[in-house]
Amino acid sequence: MSRPRQSRALIIVNTDFCSSDGDVGLRPRRGARREAEKLSRVLAQLSYRVKLLHNRTAKEMEVLYQQECSREHGDYFVSIISSHGEEGAVLGCDCRPLRLSRIFHILSAQNCPVLAERPKVFFIQACRGAALDQGVFVETDSGQPEPDSFSEYLHIPPNTAVMFACSPGYGAFLNPAGSMFLQALLAALAGEERSLALSRMATRLNAAVALGCQARGAYEGCKQMPCFVTNLPWDVFPFSAAGEALPSTDMQGGMEEEEEERQKPAAS
C-alpha cells in the first residue's frame, strides 16, 4: 500500500542583510534562526515535509514559491516567512522587497493548479510599518504604510489564509529568545491548540500575543496585535494529525535543509 503524500511546509528565515553593493543596510535578526529551526521540527513531527532555508534574496524567495508549483503536495501547504518587511512586502537578505501579492499570484489557481483546491496557510513574521522603529529588538525597517495597503488582501488567492505578526503600519518585536508571534505559534503547535480549526487557533494566537506579551526595556509595556486574513470557505484543521505525533528522533524524511543552508546572504 502506497504511503499518502505529505503536506508541505516552506520556511524562509532571513537573519543577515546586505545590499548588492555589499553594504550592511539592516540589523541582524538575532533569535530568528533558532526559532525557525524549532518550527521546522514541530511541523515535521506533525507529518509535514518541511523545507527550511536561511538568508535568501528576494529573487531566490520568489523562485522557491515557483518551484512549489511542480511539487507533489498532500492536503495542505503551509509557509512561514521570518524577515524584515514593510506593508505588503517581505525583504530578502539583499534588502530588496518581495511583494506578497507576487507570492500569491505565483500560487494562484491559474499559475499553480496543483494547489488550486488545497488550503494554503501563511504566517508572516515581519514589520508592516514604522510605528515602533526605535527599539533595540524591534524590526524597524520600513517606511510609512501605503495608503492602499488594504488592496494587498485582494490579491490573496482562493483557499488561502494569511496571519501577520502585527497590524498594518506597526512593527513586529523580536529579541534573542525569539519573536512574540512565532513563539506563540510554537506553543500552539506543541499544545492542544493544534487540534483546533485554523480560525479558532488564530484567535488563540491573537490573545496569546496581544494579552500575554509586551515589550521590555526602552519600550516597556508596548504591545503587538497579530492580524488574520482568510478567504477559506470552510473550517480547516491543518495541524490536527490523524494519529500520534512523530517521534522527535525520527523525522521520516521530513526535512529538506542539508544543502540549502547558507551562512551569508547572496547578492542578487
C-alpha positions, 0 to 999 in steps of 0.5 A, a space after each residue: 500500500 502506497 504511503 499518502 503524500 505529505 503536506 508541505 511546509 516552506 520556511 524562509 528565515 532571513 537573519 543577515 542583510 546586505 545590499 548588492 553593493 555589499 553594504 550592511 543596510 539592516 540589523 541582524 535578526 538575532 533569535 530568528 534562526 533558532 526559532 525557525 529551526 524549532 518550527 521546522 521540527 514541530 511541523 515535521 513531527 506533525 507529518 509535514 515535509 518541511 523545507 527550511 532555508 536561511 538568508 535568501 534574496 528576494 529573487 531566490 524567495 520568489 523562485 522557491 514559491 515557483 518551484 512549489 508549483 511542480 511539487 507533489 503536495 498532500 492536503 495542505 501547504 503551509 509557509 512561514 516567512 521570518 524577515 524584515 518587511 514593510 506593508 505588503 512586502 517581505 525583504 530578502 537578505 539583499 534588502 530588496 522587497 518581495 511583494 506578497 501579492 507576487 507570492 500569491 499570484 505565483 500560487 494562484 489557481 491559474 499559475 499553480 493548479 496543483 494547489 488550486 483546491 488545497 488550503 494554503 496557510 501563511 504566517 508572516 513574521 515581519 514589520 508592516 510599518 514604522 510605528 515602533 522603529 526605535 527599539 533595540 529588538 524591534 524590526 524597524 525597517 520600513 517606511 510609512 504604510 501605503 495608503 492602499 495597503 488594504 488592496 494587498 488582501 485582494 490579491 490573496 488567492 482562493 483557499 488561502 489564509 494569511 496571519 501577520 505578526 502585527 497590524 498594518 503600519 506597526 512593527 513586529 518585536 523580536 529579541 534573542 529568545 525569539 519573536 512574540 508571534 512565532 513563539 506563540 505559534 510554537 506553543 500552539 503547535 506543541 499544545 492542544 491548540 493544534 487540534 483546533 480549526 485554523 480560525 479558532 487557533 488564530 484567535 488563540 494566537 491573537 490573545 496569546 500575543 496581544 494579552 500575554 506579551 509586551 515589550 521590555 526595556 526602552 519600550 516597556 509595556 508596548 504591545 503587538 496585535 497579530 492580524 488574520 486574513 482568510 478567504 477559506 470557505 470552510 473550517 480547516 484543521 491543518 495541524 490536527 494529525 490523524 494519529 500520534 505525533 512523530 517521534 522527535 528522533 525520527 523525522 521520516 524524511 521530513 526535512 529538506 535543509 542539508 544543502 540549502 543552508 547558507 551562512 551569508 546572504 547572496 547578492 542578487 
